[in-house]
Amino acid sequence: VQLQASGGGLVHTGGSLKLSCAASGFKFDINTMGWFRQAPGRQRDLVALISNIGSTYYADSVKGRFTISGDRAKNTVALQMNSLKPEDTAVYYCQIVSRGDAYWGQGTQVTVSS
């Protein structure tokens, strides 16, 4: 099982970035796909989640600005981030849950300058 995340970078306040995560090696159905983030000195927090039936969840801090999408045929999950703020600066991790087991990508840095 492997998750490969990409798309991070440096952007100014108000800018946009799109993160992508490609998963491979899954033998069983995927239950959820999501994105977490971890800022220095803080815990890893859930940002957005999409279920196997397309239901989505967003943290209050990103509602209306971020959009999660998943392609179950390709086992990919993306996070479109608009109107970025300095407080969005963090390492972003994709996560996939399959049969109750969680798998993580390697993390991609997002830095928003003020």
VEXKOL-119998 format. One line per field, with one value per atom (N, C-alpha, C): residue number from 0; atom name; residue in three letters; x, z, y. Coordinates in Angstrom, 2 decimals. Example, Ala and Ser with C-alpha at 12.3 -4.5 7.8 and 13.67 -1.06 7.14 Angstrom:
2
seq 0; 0; 0; 1; 1; 1
atom N; CA; C; N; CA; C
type ALA; ALA; ALA; SER; SER; SER
xx 13.19; 12.30; 13.20; 12.85; 13.67; 12.90
zz 7.80; 7.80; 7.80; 7.08; 7.14; 7.87
yy -5.69; -4.50; -3.30; -2.25; -1.06; 0.03
***
This chain:
114
seq 0; 0; 0; 1; 1; 1; 2; 2; 2; 3; 3; 3; 4; 4; 4; 5; 5; 5; 6; 6; 6; 7; 7; 7; 8; 8; 8; 9; 9; 9; 10; 10; 10; 11; 11; 11; 12; 12; 12; 13; 13; 13; 14; 14; 14; 15; 15; 15; 16; 16; 16; 17; 17; 17; 18; 18; 18; 19; 19; 19; 20; 20; 20; 21; 21; 21; 22; 22; 22; 23; 23; 23; 24; 24; 24; 25; 25; 25; 26; 26; 26; 27; 27; 27; 28; 28; 28; 29; 29; 29; 30; 30; 30; 31; 31; 31; 32; 32; 32; 33; 33; 33; 34; 34; 34; 35; 35; 35; 36; 36; 36; 37; 37; 37; 38; 38; 38; 39; 39; 39; 40; 40; 40; 41; 41; 41; 42; 42; 42; 43; 43; 43; 44; 44; 44; 45; 45; 45; 46; 46; 46; 47; 47; 47; 48; 48; 48; 49; 49; 49; 50; 50; 50; 51; 51; 51; 52; 52; 52; 53; 53; 53; 54; 54; 54; 55; 55; 55; 56; 56; 56; 57; 57; 57; 58; 58; 58; 59; 59; 59; 60; 60; 60; 61; 61; 61; 62; 62; 62; 63; 63; 63; 64; 64; 64; 65; 65; 65; 66; 66; 66; 67; 67; 67; 68; 68; 68; 69; 69; 69; 70; 70; 70; 71; 71; 71; 72; 72; 72; 73; 73; 73; 74; 74; 74; 75; 75; 75; 76; 76; 76; 77; 77; 77; 78; 78; 78; 79; 79; 79; 80; 80; 80; 81; 81; 81; 82; 82; 82; 83; 83; 83; 84; 84; 84; 85; 85; 85; 86; 86; 86; 87; 87; 87; 88; 88; 88; 89; 89; 89; 90; 90; 90; 91; 91; 91; 92; 92; 92; 93; 93; 93; 94; 94; 94; 95; 95; 95; 96; 96; 96; 97; 97; 97; 98; 98; 98; 99; 99; 99; 100; 100; 100; 101; 101; 101; 102; 102; 102; 103; 103; 103; 104; 104; 104; 105; 105; 105; 106; 106; 106; 107; 107; 107; 108; 108; 108; 109; 109; 109; 110; 110; 110; 111; 111; 111; 112; 112; 112; 113; 113; 113
atom N; CA; C; N; CA; C; N; CA; C; N; CA; C; N; CA; C; N; CA; C; N; CA; C; N; CA; C; N; CA; C; N; CA; C; N; CA; C; N; CA; C; N; CA; C; N; CA; C; N; CA; C; N; CA; C; N; CA; C; N; CA; C; N; CA; C; N; CA; C; N; CA; C; N; CA; C; N; CA; C; N; CA; C; N; CA; C; N; CA; C; N; CA; C; N; CA; C; N; CA; C; N; CA; C; N; CA; C; N; CA; C; N; CA; C; N; CA; C; N; CA; C; N; CA; C; N; CA; C; N; CA; C; N; CA; C; N; CA; C; N; CA; C; N; CA; C; N; CA; C; N; CA; C; N; CA; C; N; CA; C; N; CA; C; N; CA; C; N; CA; C; N; CA; C; N; CA; C; N; CA; C; N; CA; C; N; CA; C; N; CA; C; N; CA; C; N; CA; C; N; CA; C; N; CA; C; N; CA; C; N; CA; C; N; CA; C; N; CA; C; N; CA; C; N; CA; C; N; CA; C; N; CA; C; N; CA; C; N; CA; C; N; CA; C; N; CA; C; N; CA; C; N; CA; C; N; CA; C; N; CA; C; N; CA; C; N; CA; C; N; CA; C; N; CA; C; N; CA; C; N; CA; C; N; CA; C; N; CA; C; N; CA; C; N; CA; C; N; CA; C; N; CA; C; N; CA; C; N; CA; C; N; CA; C; N; CA; C; N; CA; C; N; CA; C; N; CA; C; N; CA; C; N; CA; C; N; CA; C; N; CA; C; N; CA; C; N; CA; C; N; CA; C; N; CA; C; N; CA; C; N; CA; C; N; CA; C; N; CA; C; N; CA; C; N; CA; C; N; CA; C; N; CA; C; N; CA; C; N; CA; C; N; CA; C; N; CA; C
type VAL; VAL; VAL; GLN; GLN; GLN; LEU; LEU; LEU; GLN; GLN; GLN; ALA; ALA; ALA; SER; SER; SER; GLY; GLY; GLY; GLY; GLY; GLY; GLY; GLY; GLY; LEU; LEU; LEU; VAL; VAL; VAL; HIS; HIS; HIS; THR; THR; THR; GLY; GLY; GLY; GLY; GLY; GLY; SER; SER; SER; LEU; LEU; LEU; LYS; LYS; LYS; LEU; LEU; LEU; SER; SER; SER; CYS; CYS; CYS; ALA; ALA; ALA; ALA; ALA; ALA; SER; SER; SER; GLY; GLY; GLY; PHE; PHE; PHE; LYS; LYS; LYS; PHE; PHE; PHE; ASP; ASP; ASP; ILE; ILE; ILE; ASN; ASN; ASN; THR; THR; THR; MET; MET; MET; GLY; GLY; GLY; TRP; TRP; TRP; PHE; PHE; PHE; ARG; ARG; ARG; GLN; GLN; GLN; ALA; ALA; ALA; PRO; PRO; PRO; GLY; GLY; GLY; ARG; ARG; ARG; GLN; GLN; GLN; ARG; ARG; ARG; ASP; ASP; ASP; LEU; LEU; LEU; VAL; VAL; VAL; ALA; ALA; ALA; LEU; LEU; LEU; ILE; ILE; ILE; SER; SER; SER; ASN; ASN; ASN; ILE; ILE; ILE; GLY; GLY; GLY; SER; SER; SER; THR; THR; THR; TYR; TYR; TYR; TYR; TYR; TYR; ALA; ALA; ALA; ASP; ASP; ASP; SER; SER; SER; VAL; VAL; VAL; LYS; LYS; LYS; GLY; GLY; GLY; ARG; ARG; ARG; PHE; PHE; PHE; THR; THR; THR; ILE; ILE; ILE; SER; SER; SER; GLY; GLY; GLY; ASP; ASP; ASP; ARG; ARG; ARG; ALA; ALA; ALA; LYS; LYS; LYS; ASN; ASN; ASN; THR; THR; THR; VAL; VAL; VAL; ALA; ALA; ALA; LEU; LEU; LEU; GLN; GLN; GLN; MET; MET; MET; ASN; ASN; ASN; SER; SER; SER; LEU; LEU; LEU; LYS; LYS; LYS; PRO; PRO; PRO; GLU; GLU; GLU; ASP; ASP; ASP; THR; THR; THR; ALA; ALA; ALA; VAL; VAL; VAL; TYR; TYR; TYR; TYR; TYR; TYR; CYS; CYS; CYS; GLN; GLN; GLN; ILE; ILE; ILE; VAL; VAL; VAL; SER; SER; SER; ARG; ARG; ARG; GLY; GLY; GLY; ASP; ASP; ASP; ALA; ALA; ALA; TYR; TYR; TYR; TRP; TRP; TRP; GLY; GLY; GLY; GLN; GLN; GLN; GLY; GLY; GLY; THR; THR; THR; GLN; GLN; GLN; VAL; VAL; VAL; THR; THR; THR; VAL; VAL; VAL; SER; SER; SER; SER; SER; SER
xx 0.85; 0.00; 0.89; 0.55; 1.35; 0.44; 0.66; -0.03; 1.01; 0.82; 1.77; 1.05; 1.44; 0.82; 1.68; 1.04; 1.75; 0.91; 1.55; 0.81; 1.04; 1.81; 2.07; 2.97; 3.14; 4.01; 3.82; 4.37; 4.30; 3.34; 2.42; 1.43; 1.15; 0.74; 0.37; -1.04; -1.33; -2.68; -3.70; -4.76; -5.79; -5.58; -4.44; -4.13; -4.77; -4.45; -5.03; -3.95; -4.23; -3.39; -4.30; -3.84; -4.58; -3.64; -4.03; -3.28; -3.88; -3.03; -3.49; -2.82; -3.52; -2.98; -3.40; -2.43; -2.69; -2.37; -3.31; -3.13; -3.00; -2.17; -2.01; -1.82; -2.16; -1.93; -3.07; -4.21; -5.33; -6.06; -6.27; -6.95; -8.42; -8.76; -10.13; -10.73; -12.04; -12.73; -12.21; -12.19; -11.81; -13.05; -12.95; -14.08; -14.14; -13.02; -12.94; -11.58; -11.58; -10.34; -10.38; -9.24; -9.27; -7.93; -7.97; -6.78; -6.70; -5.53; -5.23; -4.11; -3.91; -2.79; -2.20; -0.92; -0.22; 0.72; 0.44; 1.30; 2.36; 3.48; 4.55; 4.04; 4.35; 3.96; 2.51; 1.79; 0.36; 0.05; -1.11; -1.52; -1.99; -2.08; -2.57; -4.10; -4.67; -6.12; -6.74; -7.97; -8.71; -9.14; -8.91; -9.30; -10.57; -10.56; -11.71; -11.70; -12.91; -13.07; -14.16; -13.98; -15.04; -15.22; -16.47; -16.77; -16.94; -17.12; -17.26; -18.59; -19.50; -20.76; -20.80; -19.68; -19.58; -19.93; -20.25; -20.51; -19.22; -19.31; -18.12; -18.24; -17.07; -16.98; -15.84; -16.07; -15.03; -14.89; -13.67; -13.45; -14.03; -14.53; -15.15; -14.22; -12.94; -11.97; -11.77; -12.20; -11.97; -13.26; -14.39; -15.67; -15.82; -16.26; -16.46; -15.20; -14.06; -12.79; -12.13; -12.29; -11.65; -12.71; -12.33; -13.23; -12.46; -13.02; -12.41; -13.14; -12.39; -12.99; -12.23; -12.94; -12.32; -12.71; -11.80; -12.06; -11.77; -12.82; -12.65; -12.14; -12.42; -11.91; -10.40; -9.88; -8.44; -7.76; -8.57; -8.03; -7.22; -7.80; -7.15; -8.08; -7.48; -8.24; -7.53; -8.30; -7.73; -8.35; -7.61; -8.10; -7.82; -8.87; -8.75; -8.85; -7.83; -7.78; -7.77; -8.80; -8.92; -8.91; -8.70; -8.69; -7.81; -6.62; -5.73; -5.31; -5.14; -4.77; -3.46; -2.74; -1.49; -1.71; -2.87; -3.14; -3.39; -3.44; -3.53; -2.15; -1.11; 0.25; 0.42; 0.86; 1.02; 1.55; 1.90; 2.16; 0.82; 0.46; -0.81; -0.57; -1.39; -1.27; -2.56; -2.47; -3.65; -3.76; -4.98; -5.24; -6.33; -6.14; -7.18; -7.46; -8.73; -9.16; -9.79; -9.27; -9.78; -9.91; -11.11; -11.39; -10.90; -11.07; -10.73; -9.27; -8.44; -7.03; -6.77; -5.99; -5.67; -4.27; -4.18; -2.92; -2.64; -1.37; -1.00; -0.03; -0.19; 0.80; 1.96; 2.96; 4.20; 4.12; 3.07; 2.97; 3.53; 2.85; 3.31; 3.14; 4.16; 4.17; 3.36; 2.49; 1.76; 2.14; 2.64; 3.02; 2.30; 1.58; 0.84; 1.47; 2.00; 2.65; 1.65; 1.88; 0.96; 1.39
zz 0.00; 0.00; 0.00; -0.87; -0.97; -1.28; -0.58; -0.85; -1.20; -2.32; -2.79; -2.90; -2.05; -2.04; -2.80; -3.41; -4.15; -4.19; -4.58; -4.80; -3.79; -2.75; -1.78; -2.36; -1.58; -2.04; -1.23; -1.77; -1.13; -1.92; -1.21; -1.87; -0.97; -1.57; -0.80; -0.25; 0.76; 1.31; 0.21; 0.23; -0.79; -2.00; -2.09; -3.22; -3.11; -4.10; -4.17; -4.42; -3.94; -4.21; -4.32; -5.06; -5.13; -4.75; -3.74; -3.32; -3.94; -4.29; -4.85; -4.13; -4.06; -3.41; -4.22; -4.62; -5.39; -4.54; -4.47; -3.66; -4.55; -4.12; -4.88; -3.92; -4.41; -3.61; -2.72; -2.81; -1.97; -2.56; -1.72; -2.17; -1.78; -0.80; -0.32; -0.53; -0.35; -0.56; 0.37; -0.15; 0.64; 1.30; 2.60; 3.34; 3.28; 3.58; 3.54; 3.00; 2.43; 1.99; 2.58; 3.08; 3.73; 3.75; 4.23; 4.39; 5.83; 6.41; 7.72; 7.57; 8.58; 8.57; 9.96; 9.98; 11.25; 11.15; 11.97; 12.06; 13.13; 13.08; 14.06; 15.50; 16.32; 17.72; 18.00; 16.98; 17.16; 16.76; 17.15; 16.79; 15.34; 14.82; 13.47; 13.50; 12.71; 12.71; 11.38; 11.45; 10.24; 9.55; 8.25; 7.45; 6.66; 5.95; 5.12; 4.89; 4.67; 4.52; 3.50; 2.71; 1.79; 1.98; 2.08; 2.34; 1.03; 1.16; -0.03; -0.74; -0.11; -0.78; -1.16; -1.01; -1.45; -0.42; 0.79; 1.84; 2.21; 2.50; 2.82; 4.20; 4.79; 6.07; 5.94; 6.50; 6.52; 7.92; 8.31; 9.54; 9.39; 10.48; 10.41; 9.82; 10.11; 9.69; 8.18; 7.46; 6.01; 5.20; 5.88; 5.16; 4.24; 3.02; 2.06; 1.30; 1.74; 1.06; 0.45; 1.09; 0.61; 0.06; -0.95; -1.52; -1.70; -1.15; -1.30; -2.39; -3.16; -4.20; -4.27; -4.64; -4.72; -5.98; -6.50; -7.67; -7.23; -6.95; -6.41; -7.45; -8.70; -9.75; -9.85; -9.60; -9.70; -8.33; -7.26; -5.90; -5.70; -6.08; -5.86; -5.06; -4.30; -3.56; -3.69; -3.89; -4.09; -3.11; -2.84; -1.97; -2.66; -3.12; -3.71; -2.59; -2.44; -1.36; -1.95; -1.66; -2.13; -0.96; -1.26; -0.23; 0.95; 0.64; 1.69; 2.64; 3.90; 4.96; 5.60; 6.24; 6.91; 7.90; 8.54; 9.51; 8.86; 7.54; 6.83; 6.65; 7.00; 6.87; 7.73; 7.10; 7.80; 6.83; 7.37; 6.53; 6.39; 5.16; 4.86; 4.53; 5.14; 4.96; 4.40; 3.41; 2.96; 3.76; 3.96; 4.69; 3.99; 3.96; 3.43; 4.47; 4.69; 5.62; 4.82; 5.05; 4.36; 5.38; 5.53; 6.49; 7.89; 8.25; 9.59; 9.80; 8.82; 8.93; 8.21; 8.85; 8.29; 7.66; 6.50; 5.77; 5.48; 5.58; 5.47; 4.32; 3.70; 2.74; 3.48; 2.72; 3.32; 3.78; 3.44; 3.85; 2.80; 2.63; 1.70; 2.37; 2.28; 2.98; 2.23; 2.95; 2.43; 3.28; 2.65; 3.35; 2.73; 3.57; 3.11; 3.73; 2.90; 3.40; 3.51; 4.50; 4.71; 3.93
yy -1.19; 0.00; 1.24; 2.14; 3.37; 4.54; 5.66; 6.90; 7.95; 8.60; 9.61; 10.94; 11.88; 13.20; 14.20; 15.18; 16.21; 17.48; 18.57; 19.81; 20.90; 20.65; 21.71; 22.78; 23.84; 24.91; 26.17; 27.25; 28.56; 29.44; 30.07; 30.92; 32.12; 33.23; 34.41; 34.28; 35.06; 35.10; 35.37; 34.57; 34.71; 33.81; 33.19; 32.34; 30.96; 30.13; 28.79; 27.75; 26.57; 25.40; 24.19; 23.20; 21.95; 20.81; 20.07; 18.90; 17.65; 16.72; 15.46; 14.30; 13.20; 12.01; 10.79; 10.02; 8.81; 7.59; 6.68; 5.48; 4.26; 3.35; 2.11; 0.94; -0.23; -1.43; -1.84; -1.14; -1.51; -2.71; -3.72; -4.92; -4.91; -4.08; -4.05; -2.67; -2.60; -1.34; -0.26; 0.94; 2.10; 2.67; 2.93; 3.47; 5.00; 5.62; 7.07; 7.52; 8.70; 9.36; 10.76; 11.20; 12.50; 13.18; 14.41; 15.23; 15.74; 15.64; 16.17; 17.19; 17.99; 18.91; 19.04; 19.35; 19.51; 20.69; 21.69; 22.86; 22.60; 23.31; 23.08; 23.23; 22.25; 22.29; 21.98; 21.57; 21.28; 19.85; 19.38; 18.04; 18.00; 16.79; 16.61; 16.66; 17.53; 17.74; 17.36; 16.87; 16.56; 17.85; 17.90; 19.07; 18.76; 17.64; 17.29; 15.78; 15.26; 13.82; 13.55; 12.49; 12.06; 10.56; 10.16; 8.75; 7.99; 6.69; 5.86; 6.09; 6.83; 7.16; 8.64; 9.31; 10.69; 11.74; 11.32; 12.30; 13.01; 14.27; 15.04; 15.69; 15.93; 16.64; 17.64; 18.81; 19.85; 20.41; 20.67; 21.41; 22.80; 23.34; 24.67; 25.72; 25.59; 26.60; 26.64; 25.61; 25.58; 25.54; 25.48; 25.43; 26.63; 26.35; 27.41; 27.80; 27.31; 27.63; 26.40; 25.26; 24.03; 23.09; 22.31; 21.32; 20.01; 18.94; 17.63; 16.87; 16.11; 15.28; 13.97; 12.93; 11.61; 10.89; 10.13; 9.29; 7.86; 7.12; 5.79; 4.81; 5.08; 4.20; 4.29; 5.49; 5.70; 5.72; 5.63; 5.72; 6.99; 8.10; 9.38; 10.28; 11.18; 12.17; 13.51; 14.55; 15.88; 16.86; 17.92; 18.99; 20.32; 20.95; 22.28; 23.30; 24.12; 25.09; 26.49; 27.25; 28.62; 29.59; 30.84; 31.89; 31.49; 31.06; 30.58; 31.69; 31.28; 32.21; 31.73; 32.63; 32.20; 31.05; 31.03; 29.96; 28.61; 28.57; 27.29; 26.66; 27.37; 26.86; 25.61; 24.53; 23.26; 22.22; 21.08; 19.91; 19.18; 18.92; 18.26; 16.79; 15.95; 14.51; 13.94; 13.09; 12.37; 11.07; 10.65; 9.43; 8.64; 7.34; 6.46; 5.39; 5.15; 4.11; 2.99; 1.80; 0.62; -0.50; -1.01; -2.08; -1.73; -0.48; -0.04; 0.32; 0.10; 0.44; 1.76; 2.62; 3.92; 3.90; 4.47; 4.57; 6.04; 6.42; 7.82; 8.07; 9.22; 9.69; 10.33; 10.77; 11.25; 12.69; 13.42; 14.81; 15.75; 16.87; 17.90; 19.26; 20.09; 21.36; 22.41; 23.09; 24.24; 25.44; 26.48; 27.69; 28.87; 29.61; 30.78; 32.02; 32.88; 34.08; 35.23; 36.06; 37.20; 38.41
***
